[in-house]
Amino acid sequence: MTAFRISTAVADAFPDTLIAVVTATGLRGGEPWPATAAALEDLEAQLADGAWQPADESDPLIEAWHAAYHSFGTNPRRIRPSVDALGRRLAKKGTLPRINPAVDSYNYVSVRHGLPAGAFDLDHVTGEVEIRYADGSESFTPLGEPDTVENPRPGEIIYTDTTDVLTRHWNHRDAHHTRVTEDSTRVSFVLETVAATRDGDLLKVAAEDLHGLLVPHTRQSTVYYLSPAHPDATV
């Protein structure tokens, strides 16, 4: 079991936060996921036909995250929220990267609904996962850069376990050691909003969409929600 927690300081600063934690155990990432493949192809076809566009900086969904980043001292046009960066890549290239079925699933749900998403291989998480402000002493190894060590700035919002930083700038980039691979069998996916009064229903629809893609390929999958009113969940 792994506990997820929003720190009191982050809850106070972002009282309209809602985070869905979609946990899968017995995940089978090495088999074909036809529903995910079809969903990606359909989304890319809609983009090519002009029937759909990913959320951009003018969309309130992205604006809310830009405002959040500014509040903890990060320039969101230089270091972009994950959904913003992924949507811009999709708009430019016309396709999303294919990493592995589990990652492809949360990338699809993220851009489809305009919400940041990420994931952690729980077998590589130590202790409790907390969303909190960095104090500057922490270390972070970025995804895809196993020989790089960074130190988040004091005041930057991070996901962290008891030993390492799992994300920088709230949801800009995930850590290398908790990345999801085809061999990952116990994973927690997260979807986030800082404007739950407006976007909470959208977040719940997105969480159920992701849950639906996971269910055929896992022994068990459950959706949990974190908010300032309910800041803890054990998954």
Backbone torsions as a table, in degrees:
resi	resn	phi	psi	omega
1	MET	NA	141.7	178.9
2	THR	-127.3	131.6	178.4
3	ALA	-92.5	138.0	172.1
4	PHE	-112.8	141.3	-177.0
5	ARG	-148.6	137.2	169.3
6	ILE	-92.3	125.3	180.0
7	SER	-65.7	156.3	179.8
8	THR	-60.6	-39.5	-178.1
9	ALA	-64.6	-42.3	178.9
10	VAL	-69.3	-41.3	178.1
11	ALA	-60.3	-40.5	179.7
12	ASP	-68.3	-37.8	-177.8
13	ALA	-76.5	-27.9	-177.4
14	PHE	-130.0	72.6	-172.5
15	PRO	-70.1	-11.2	-179.5
16	ASP	-103.7	22.8	179.7
17	THR	-76.4	139.7	169.8
18	LEU	-140.4	128.5	-178.6
19	ILE	-126.0	124.9	173.0
20	ALA	-93.2	129.8	175.2
21	VAL	-113.4	109.5	-177.8
22	VAL	-103.9	110.1	-173.1
23	THR	-106.6	133.6	179.2
24	ALA	-122.0	131.1	173.6
25	THR	-119.5	147.1	-174.5
26	GLY	69.0	35.0	-178.1
27	LEU	-68.9	138.9	179.6
28	ARG	-116.2	83.1	-174.1
29	GLY	-82.4	-6.8	-177.8
30	GLY	-93.1	-4.1	-180.0
31	GLU	-97.8	163.6	177.3
32	PRO	-64.3	141.8	175.2
33	TRP	-118.0	81.6	-172.5
34	PRO	-62.0	-33.9	-179.1
35	ALA	-66.7	-39.5	176.9
36	THR	-65.7	-44.9	179.3
37	ALA	-59.9	-42.8	-179.5
38	ALA	-68.1	-39.2	179.9
39	ALA	-63.7	-42.1	178.0
40	LEU	-63.9	-45.6	-179.8
41	GLU	-62.7	-39.2	179.2
42	ASP	-66.5	-42.7	179.9
43	LEU	-63.3	-43.0	179.3
44	GLU	-66.0	-34.6	176.6
45	ALA	-67.5	-40.3	176.7
46	GLN	-62.4	-39.3	177.3
47	LEU	-64.0	-45.5	-178.9
48	ALA	-63.4	-33.9	-179.6
49	ASP	-82.8	-7.1	-177.5
50	GLY	78.9	13.1	-178.8
51	ALA	-84.2	-13.1	-176.6
52	TRP	-155.0	147.4	175.3
53	GLN	-136.3	144.2	174.8
54	PRO	-68.4	154.0	177.3
55	ALA	-60.2	137.6	177.8
56	ASP	-120.5	-169.5	-173.6
57	GLU	-61.3	-22.6	180.0
58	SER	-83.0	-9.0	-178.1
59	ASP	-82.4	135.4	178.7
60	PRO	-56.0	-28.8	178.1
61	LEU	-62.3	-42.0	179.3
62	ILE	-80.2	-38.7	178.5
63	GLU	-55.4	-39.2	-178.9
64	ALA	-62.1	-38.8	179.4
65	TRP	-75.2	-35.0	175.0
66	HIS	-60.5	-42.6	178.9
67	ALA	-63.6	-40.9	178.4
68	ALA	-62.3	-45.1	179.4
69	TYR	-60.5	-45.8	177.9
70	HIS	-56.6	-36.5	-174.7
71	SER	-66.0	-28.3	176.7
72	PHE	-108.6	22.7	167.1
73	GLY	86.0	17.5	178.3
74	THR	-107.2	131.3	176.7
75	ASN	-79.1	110.0	-173.5
76	PRO	-74.2	-8.3	174.6
77	ARG	-89.7	-15.1	175.5
78	ARG	-100.4	-41.2	177.3
79	ILE	-121.2	98.0	-166.7
80	ARG	-88.9	145.7	168.3
81	PRO	-53.9	147.1	-171.7
82	SER	-56.9	-41.7	-177.8
83	VAL	-67.2	-33.8	177.9
84	ASP	-66.1	-48.4	-179.9
85	ALA	-63.5	-41.8	-178.4
86	LEU	-67.8	-41.3	178.1
87	GLY	-64.6	-39.4	177.8
88	ARG	-65.0	-39.4	178.2
89	ARG	-64.4	-42.8	179.4
90	LEU	-63.6	-44.5	-179.3
91	ALA	-62.1	-35.3	-177.9
92	LYS	-77.6	-45.6	-172.6
93	LYS	-93.4	-23.2	-179.0
94	GLY	85.2	-5.2	179.2
95	THR	-141.3	157.3	171.4
96	LEU	-96.1	151.3	176.1
97	PRO	-65.8	147.7	173.7
98	ARG	-104.5	110.8	-177.0
99	ILE	-101.8	-65.5	171.3
100	ASN	-159.9	164.2	-170.5
101	PRO	-58.1	-38.4	-178.9
102	ALA	-66.8	-46.5	178.0
103	VAL	-65.5	-42.2	178.6
104	ASP	-59.4	-35.3	-178.8
105	SER	-65.9	-47.0	-178.5
106	TYR	-74.6	-29.3	173.3
107	ASN	-62.7	-43.6	177.7
108	TYR	-59.0	-50.8	-178.0
109	VAL	-62.6	-38.4	-179.8
110	SER	-60.1	-54.8	-176.6
111	VAL	-73.2	-32.0	180.0
112	ARG	-62.1	-37.8	-175.9
113	HIS	-106.8	-5.8	177.9
114	GLY	72.9	34.3	-177.4
115	LEU	-126.4	140.7	176.4
116	PRO	-63.7	143.3	177.8
117	ALA	-142.2	151.7	176.3
118	GLY	-157.1	-176.9	-179.0
119	ALA	-158.4	152.7	178.5
120	PHE	-130.4	132.0	170.0
121	ASP	-75.6	108.3	-172.5
122	LEU	-67.5	-19.2	176.7
123	ASP	-71.9	-9.3	177.3
124	HIS	-116.7	12.1	175.0
125	VAL	-97.2	137.0	179.8
126	THR	-108.0	116.1	175.6
127	GLY	70.9	-146.6	-174.5
128	GLU	-81.2	144.6	172.2
129	VAL	-97.7	125.7	-178.2
130	GLU	-127.8	140.1	172.2
131	ILE	-99.0	114.7	-173.0
132	ARG	-152.2	174.9	173.0
133	TYR	-81.4	136.1	176.1
134	ALA	-71.1	149.4	174.1
135	ASP	-103.9	-2.9	177.1
136	GLY	98.1	-8.6	-179.0
137	SER	-92.9	-8.0	-172.2
138	GLU	-79.2	159.8	176.8
139	SER	-120.5	149.8	-176.3
140	PHE	-144.0	132.3	174.6
141	THR	-112.8	112.2	-173.1
142	PRO	-66.4	150.1	175.4
143	LEU	-54.1	129.3	178.9
144	GLY	83.5	-0.9	-179.4
145	GLU	-130.4	68.7	-172.6
146	PRO	-64.0	-16.9	-179.6
147	ASP	-99.8	6.3	-178.3
148	THR	-102.6	137.1	174.5
149	VAL	-125.8	124.3	177.8
150	GLU	-116.4	160.2	174.8
151	ASN	-120.8	112.0	176.6
152	PRO	-55.3	149.5	178.4
153	ARG	-72.5	146.3	172.0
154	PRO	-56.4	132.7	-179.8
155	GLY	94.0	-10.7	175.8
156	GLU	-75.1	139.9	177.8
157	ILE	-83.3	133.0	-176.6
158	ILE	-136.6	155.5	160.4
159	TYR	-93.3	136.8	179.5
160	THR	-146.6	151.1	167.4
161	ASP	-104.3	-161.3	-174.5
162	THR	-77.4	-8.0	-178.3
163	THR	-125.2	-29.6	-171.9
164	ASP	-142.8	162.7	172.6
165	VAL	-82.9	133.0	-178.4
166	LEU	-98.3	-27.0	172.8
167	THR	-145.9	151.9	171.3
168	ARG	-108.3	155.6	177.4
169	HIS	51.4	46.9	-178.7
170	TRP	65.8	-67.8	-176.0
171	ASN	-141.0	20.9	-178.4
172	HIS	-67.4	-45.0	-173.7
173	ARG	-152.8	140.8	179.4
174	ASP	-90.7	163.9	178.5
175	ALA	-82.1	155.6	-178.6
176	HIS	-71.2	-40.8	-169.7
177	HIS	-74.5	-18.5	177.7
178	THR	-107.5	16.2	179.7
179	ARG	-61.4	152.1	179.7
180	VAL	-93.7	125.6	178.4
181	THR	-118.6	177.6	176.8
182	GLU	-63.8	-19.7	-179.0
183	ASP	-91.6	-6.1	-179.3
184	SER	-68.4	131.2	-178.0
185	THR	-116.7	-14.4	-179.7
186	ARG	-134.9	105.3	-169.0
187	VAL	-132.3	140.5	167.6
188	SER	-112.3	125.4	175.1
189	PHE	-100.5	142.9	178.4
190	VAL	-124.2	140.6	173.2
191	LEU	-126.8	140.5	-167.7
192	GLU	-137.2	148.5	165.7
193	THR	-142.0	147.2	171.2
194	VAL	-106.9	12.6	179.8
195	ALA	-135.2	60.8	-173.2
196	ALA	-66.7	-29.6	178.8
197	THR	-58.1	-40.0	178.9
198	ARG	-88.6	-42.3	-166.7
199	ASP	-112.8	8.3	-178.2
200	GLY	-62.1	-40.6	179.0
201	ASP	-65.3	-38.3	177.0
202	LEU	-61.5	-43.4	179.3
203	LEU	-60.2	-41.5	-178.9
204	LYS	-67.5	-37.9	175.5
205	VAL	-63.2	-43.8	179.6
206	ALA	-62.8	-41.7	179.4
207	ALA	-62.7	-40.5	178.7
208	GLU	-69.7	-33.8	175.2
209	ASP	-62.4	-45.6	178.6
210	LEU	-64.6	-44.3	178.3
211	HIS	-55.8	-42.4	179.7
212	GLY	-63.6	-35.3	177.5
213	LEU	-72.0	-30.2	-177.2
214	LEU	-80.0	-37.7	-168.9
215	VAL	-52.1	-43.3	-178.7
216	PRO	-66.9	-10.4	-171.5
217	HIS	-125.2	24.3	179.9
218	THR	-148.3	154.7	178.2
219	ARG	-71.3	-38.1	-179.3
220	GLN	-153.8	140.0	176.9
221	SER	-140.7	133.4	-176.7
222	THR	-136.1	144.7	178.7
223	VAL	-106.4	128.1	175.9
224	TYR	-119.8	158.3	178.3
225	TYR	-129.5	135.8	174.2
226	LEU	-112.8	140.9	176.4
227	SER	-153.6	168.1	175.5
228	PRO	-56.4	-31.5	177.9
229	ALA	-75.4	-27.3	-179.8
230	HIS	-135.1	75.8	-168.6
231	PRO	-81.6	-2.5	-175.8
232	ASP	-125.2	144.5	170.9
233	ALA	-150.9	141.9	175.3
234	THR	-111.3	121.8	-172.0
235	VAL	-113.3	NA	NA
